[in-house]
Amino acid sequence: MKTFRRLLIVLAALSLLALGAVAASAQASPAFDETVVTLDNGISATLVQPAAEGPVPAVLMLHGFGSSKDEVGNMYKNLAAALGEQGIASLRIDFRGWGESAGEMVESTVDGMVEDAATAYAYLTALDFVDPERIGVIGFSLGGWVAQWSAADHPDWYDSMVLWSSGTDLKGTFLDSLGQDNFDAAAADGQVEIDLGWRTVTLGEGFFTSLESRDTEAEFVKYPGSFMVVAGTEDFSGDYLEWFLTHAQGELRAAYLVQGADHIYAVLTEDQTMANAVIARTAAWFKMSLD
């Protein structure tokens, strides 16, 4: 009951802060600079530096499967703007083999994405205007698993974590979405080309085997910091909210279940209400948890 009351207080605070985030993002002159940078190993990234005096908190953004650093419907780009308006820096990356980063898609693995997150963290925390003691991380879908694994490897790196449309059963999620036939084809031929509907991807056998290289439930509980999970009622990730809230180790935790929302919060439709609400609440969460 104590945890539930605290959750209600956190959600009420986020609602108020979200209103401030929306108002801030409506300013005529952006209070931040955005620069495309190249990290080690040819990782393409976009850095947002707020106009606020440093050192400032910062958020590392990890994209989902088949996506890239700006994310579907520019959700990460818009989140970075909302954070920048509130004096929070951010770095959003393309995993190697995806987007504008170096490397071949067929060679990508989830473990390699965790390595890319480590490279991005090292770059971000070395910036003179960033406070290395106030770093957040967000993962969208597959990026959420990458965030959990990264935090498990380095429990002291992130002070706050947000997951959008993610879960714990990584192999099961991909079996449901890609089908056993593609797993079998990759195992037999070393790689497989898959039409996702919005793009075609070529995945190597290593990608499929990496989906079960870790026990995500065991990894998640190694993370001790603040935590928020966001999911839609019409998406598989909604089934994980209770598990995440129960097993989060940090004292500050929250969940946002978006009624009627799909995996991408209807961001590709004319009505941006759901997507904007997710962005505003997430920016508010980082503002609160990284202050």
MIDOTOR-13074 format. One line per 8 residues: number of its first residue (from 1); their letters; for each residue x, z, y of C-alpha. Coordinates in steps of 0.5 Angstrom, whole numbers, plus 500, padded with zeros to 3 digits. Layout:
MIDOTOR-13074
NUM) a) X/Z/Y ~ ...;
***
This chain:
MIDOTOR-13074
1) mktfrrll) 500/500/500 ~ 506/502/505 ~ 509/495/503 ~ 502/491/505 ~ 501/495/511 ~ 508/493/513 ~ 507/486/512 ~ 500/486/516;
9) ivlaalsl) 504/489/522 ~ 510/483/521 ~ 504/478/520 ~ 501/480/527 ~ 508/480/530 ~ 509/473/528 ~ 502/471/531 ~ 504/473/538;
17) lalgavaa) 511/471/537 ~ 509/464/535 ~ 504/463/541 ~ 511/464/545 ~ 514/459/541 ~ 509/454/543 ~ 509/455/550 ~ 517/455/550;
25) saqaspaf) 517/448/547 ~ 512/446/552 ~ 518/446/557 ~ 519/440/561 ~ 527/441/560 ~ 530/443/554 ~ 534/449/554 ~ 539/446/549;
33) detvvtld) 544/441/547 ~ 543/437/540 ~ 550/433/537 ~ 551/429/531 ~ 557/432/528 ~ 561/430/521 ~ 563/436/517 ~ 568/436/511;
41) ngisatlv) 567/432/505 ~ 563/427/510 ~ 557/431/511 ~ 553/429/517 ~ 550/434/521 ~ 546/435/527 ~ 548/441/531 ~ 543/445/536;
49) qpaaegpv) 547/449/542 ~ 542/453/546 ~ 543/454/553 ~ 543/461/552 ~ 550/465/553 ~ 553/467/547 ~ 554/469/542 ~ 548/467/539;
57) pavlmlhg) 544/467/532 ~ 544/461/528 ~ 540/458/523 ~ 542/453/517 ~ 537/448/515 ~ 537/445/508 ~ 533/439/506 ~ 528/438/500;
65) fgsskdev) 529/432/495 ~ 529/425/497 ~ 529/427/504 ~ 534/428/510 ~ 536/433/515 ~ 531/431/520 ~ 526/432/514 ~ 519/429/513;
73) gnmyknla) 515/428/519 ~ 521/431/523 ~ 519/438/521 ~ 526/440/522 ~ 528/437/528 ~ 522/440/531 ~ 524/447/528 ~ 531/446/531;
81) aalgeqgi) 528/445/538 ~ 523/451/537 ~ 529/455/536 ~ 533/452/541 ~ 528/454/546 ~ 529/461/544 ~ 536/461/544 ~ 538/460/537;
89) aslridfr) 543/455/535 ~ 542/451/528 ~ 545/446/524 ~ 541/441/519 ~ 545/437/514 ~ 545/431/510 ~ 547/433/503 ~ 552/429/500;
97) gwgesage) 549/422/497 ~ 543/423/502 ~ 541/421/509 ~ 548/419/513 ~ 553/423/509 ~ 558/421/505 ~ 558/420/497 ~ 553/417/492;
105) mvestvdg) 546/419/491 ~ 547/418/483 ~ 553/423/483 ~ 549/429/487 ~ 547/435/483 ~ 544/442/486 ~ 550/446/485 ~ 554/440/489;
113) mvedaata) 548/442/494 ~ 550/449/494 ~ 557/447/495 ~ 555/443/501 ~ 551/449/504 ~ 558/453/504 ~ 561/448/508 ~ 556/448/513;
121) yayltald) 556/455/513 ~ 563/455/514 ~ 563/450/520 ~ 557/454/523 ~ 560/461/523 ~ 567/458/526 ~ 563/456/532 ~ 565/460/538;
129) fvdperig) 558/461/541 ~ 555/463/534 ~ 555/470/532 ~ 557/470/525 ~ 553/477/524 ~ 546/473/525 ~ 546/467/521 ~ 539/465/518;
137) vigfslgg) 538/460/513 ~ 531/456/511 ~ 530/451/505 ~ 525/446/504 ~ 522/445/497 ~ 529/443/493 ~ 533/446/499 ~ 529/453/498;
145) wvaqwsaa) 533/453/491 ~ 539/451/494 ~ 538/457/499 ~ 537/462/494 ~ 543/460/490 ~ 547/460/496 ~ 545/467/498 ~ 546/469/491;
153) dhpdwyds) 553/467/491 ~ 554/470/498 ~ 549/476/499 ~ 553/478/506 ~ 552/471/509 ~ 545/471/511 ~ 541/476/515 ~ 534/472/514;
161) mvlwssgt) 532/467/509 ~ 525/462/510 ~ 523/458/504 ~ 518/452/505 ~ 514/450/499 ~ 519/452/494 ~ 519/457/488 ~ 523/459/482;
169) dlkgtfld) 522/455/476 ~ 526/449/478 ~ 526/445/472 ~ 519/446/471 ~ 517/443/478 ~ 521/437/477 ~ 519/436/470 ~ 512/436/473;
177) slgqdnfd) 513/431/478 ~ 518/426/475 ~ 516/427/468 ~ 520/427/461 ~ 521/420/461 ~ 526/420/467 ~ 529/426/464 ~ 530/422/457;
185) aaaadgqv) 532/416/461 ~ 538/419/465 ~ 540/423/458 ~ 541/416/455 ~ 543/412/460 ~ 547/416/464 ~ 543/415/470 ~ 535/413/472;
193) eidlgwrt) 532/409/478 ~ 526/413/480 ~ 520/410/485 ~ 518/416/489 ~ 512/412/492 ~ 516/413/499 ~ 523/411/497 ~ 527/409/491;
201) vtlgegff) 532/414/488 ~ 538/413/483 ~ 539/420/480 ~ 545/421/475 ~ 544/426/468 ~ 548/431/472 ~ 543/432/477 ~ 538/433/471;
209) tslesrdt) 542/438/468 ~ 544/442/474 ~ 536/444/475 ~ 537/449/469 ~ 544/451/471 ~ 542/458/474 ~ 536/463/473 ~ 533/463/480;
217) eaefvkyp) 529/469/479 ~ 536/473/477 ~ 539/469/483 ~ 534/471/488 ~ 534/478/487 ~ 541/478/489 ~ 539/477/496 ~ 538/483/500;
225) gsfmvvag) 536/481/507 ~ 530/479/511 ~ 525/474/508 ~ 519/470/509 ~ 516/465/504 ~ 511/459/507 ~ 507/455/502 ~ 500/451/502;
233) tedfsgdy) 494/453/498 ~ 494/446/495 ~ 501/446/493 ~ 505/449/487 ~ 509/453/491 ~ 503/458/493 ~ 503/461/486 ~ 510/464/488;
241) lewfltha) 508/468/494 ~ 506/474/490 ~ 512/474/486 ~ 517/473/492 ~ 514/478/496 ~ 514/483/490 ~ 522/482/488 ~ 524/481/495;
249) qgelraay) 530/486/496 ~ 530/487/504 ~ 525/491/508 ~ 523/486/512 ~ 519/481/509 ~ 513/476/510 ~ 508/471/507 ~ 504/465/510;
257) lvqgadhi) 499/462/506 ~ 497/456/509 ~ 490/454/507 ~ 488/447/505 ~ 496/445/506 ~ 499/441/501 ~ 507/440/500 ~ 509/438/507;
265) yavltedq) 503/441/511 ~ 500/435/512 ~ 505/433/517 ~ 504/425/516 ~ 497/426/518 ~ 494/425/525 ~ 492/432/525 ~ 499/436/526;
273) tmanavia) 495/443/526 ~ 498/446/520 ~ 505/443/521 ~ 506/446/528 ~ 503/453/526 ~ 509/453/520 ~ 514/451/525 ~ 512/456/530;
281) rtaawfkm) 511/462/525 ~ 518/460/523 ~ 521/460/529 ~ 518/466/531 ~ 520/470/524 ~ 527/468/526 ~ 527/470/533 ~ 525/477/530;
289) sld) 529/478/524 ~ 536/475/528 ~ 535/479/534;
***
